Amino acid sequence: MGWRNKRNYDDYWPTADSNGGLQAESYAAYRLRYITDEHGDRVSNLKANEEDTAEQDILILGDSSAFGLGVEGQYIFSELLNQIPGYSTRNLSVVGYTCKQLAKKLKDLDIPQPESATTVIWCGINNIIHGIQKTYWGRILDPTIENDYFSLISLAKERSSRVVLVTIPYHTLGEKYDNKLRNFNQFIRKTAESSGDFQLIDLEKKFISTDNNNISLYAEIDQLIGVIFHPSDHGHKIIAQEIASSLNPRPTKALPFFR
């Protein structure tokens, strides 16, 4: 898989030595605490000390957006979903992962899933960015992004009773990438619409319809770097609402993030 999240990590990032591409004088304003559990999965400080369960109702497979880069742990959508009675969420997302890497991670997953498990797939942006460049940290990528994506969602369908496909919300990646991402989101829509095996949550359209895709929906750290696609805590709240509304049975208890 190339790399993976550190297990039992609890520290602040970015640091002066590894500042995530930020100017040295700017990084301190964007430092956040990141915590992972014994599996290397992102959690909040509220969940890190809780006893883990053997089976999870909701699995999240994604990259840095789903991981919650730039957002405090208690505000990421997977932690908000953990507030729903009867549901437990495990966020398997890894910063920088492509669809092929996520498929390998899912294939190697050794934790059993109940028949009612829902798997949420939110990825593809690293395939697009680094696929255009033809190399990804020294490795050649399969230029056919759709093939890697379809392999991932097909594997997820074998492991879960429900697979939810998520289009990628973004403000801008730059002219070089934006059109590619629009086309990829359209591919996700067509894949869900043409098959009865997958459910669609159209986050791209949802963000556009929410304050016209306002910059406040994205993390402040992105605005400094200039590529804007990591959701802010406000964006993660919207995502949690959309996923919660898609669950069956649908949550009925009034929750802080739920409309």
C-alpha positions, -999 to +999 in steps of 0.1 A: +000+000+000+030+023+002+023+038+036-004+038+063-016+058+092+005+056+124-012+036+151-020+052+184-009+085+171-016+116+193+002+148+182-002+181+165+003+187+128+017+204+108+050+208+127+080+231+120+099+201+106+071+189+084+048+217+077+026+203+050+038+227+023+030+258+044+053+287+050+072+283+082+057+314+097+022+303+089+020+267+099+014+274+136-020+290+130-032+257+114-019+232+138-045+207+149-045+176+171-047+143+152-055+111+170-056+075+157-066+043+174-048+010+175-058+003+139-045+037+127-080+050+121-088+086+128-108+092+160-115+121+183-101+125+217-137+116+230-135+082+214-099+073+217-102+058+252-135+039+245-135+002+241-134-009+205-161-031+191-155-062+169-181-052+143-188-018+127-221-007+111-205+020+089-172+019+072-156+050+056-131+045+028-115+077+016-085+099+013-075+131+031-110+147+027-127+118+045-098+116+070-107+151+080-075+170+072-077+205+086-106+197+110-106+188+147-114+152+153-147+158+171-161+176+141-153+152+113-183+135+098-174+100+109-173+111+146-207+129+141-222+097+128-210+079+159-235+100+178-264+080+162-278+054+185-274+019+171-247+028+147-209+026+150-186+042+124-150+033+115-130+057+094-105+038+074-094+068+053-057+075+047-041+108+035-029+105-001-045+072-009-058+063-044-087+040-052-063+011-057-046+015-023-080+017-006-090-016-023-059-032-010-067-019+025-103-032+023-091-066+010-068-069+040-093-058+066-096-085+092-125-071+113-158-089+105-187-068+093-224-074+101-248-082+072-263-047+077-230-029+072-228+002+051-196+011+033-192+047+021-167+053-007-153+088-010-121+088-031-106+095-065-090+129-061-055+115-057-059+094-088-069+125-108-042+148-095-013+123-097-027+105-127-023+136-148+013+138-136+017+101-146+037+094-115+028+091-079+057+094-055+078+075-080+053+049-090+034+046-123-004+049-120-030+031-140-042+059-163-078+045-163-091+060-131-125+045-136-112+009-136-095+014-102-127+030-088-150+002-101-127-025-087-129-008-053-167-004-052-171-040-065-150-053-037-169-032-012-202-047-025-188-082-017-181-071+019-212-050+027-249-051+021-250-014+012-224+006-006-228+044-008-209+063-035-200+099-028-192+125-054-163+147-045-170+183-033-144+209-042-140+246-046-110+245-069-080+224-077-068+247-104-078+248-141-056+218-148-077+195-126-112+209-122-126+196-155-112+161-148-128+161-114-162+172-129-160+144-154-151+119-127-181+130-105-203+124-135-189+089-139-197+083-102-233+094-108-237+073-139-223+042-121-248+046-093-277+053-116-270+024-139-268-002-112-291-012-084-261-022-063-250+013-052-266+043-036-255+078-045-249+108-022-241+138-045-219+159-023-207+180-052-242+192-060-251+195-023-221+219-017-230+239-048-266+243-035-254+253-001-244+290-001-233+285-038-203+263-027-191+291-004-154+291+007-166+286+043-174+250+034-137+242+031-108+241+056-088+272+061-056+254+056-066+248+019-071+285+014-035+291+023-022+263+000-045+273-029-061+239-037-094+239-020-113+206-015-109+195+021-143+203+039-144+225+069-162+215+101-193+231+086-188+210+055-184+178+076-217+186+093-235+187+060-218+154+050-229+137+082-265+149+076-265+135+041-252+101+051-274+099+082-304+106+059-294+077+037-293+051+065-319+024+068-334+026+093-332+064+093-322+080+126-352+095+144-335+110+175-328+147+173-290+150+171-268+182+172-258+178+136-291+164+122-318+185+107 
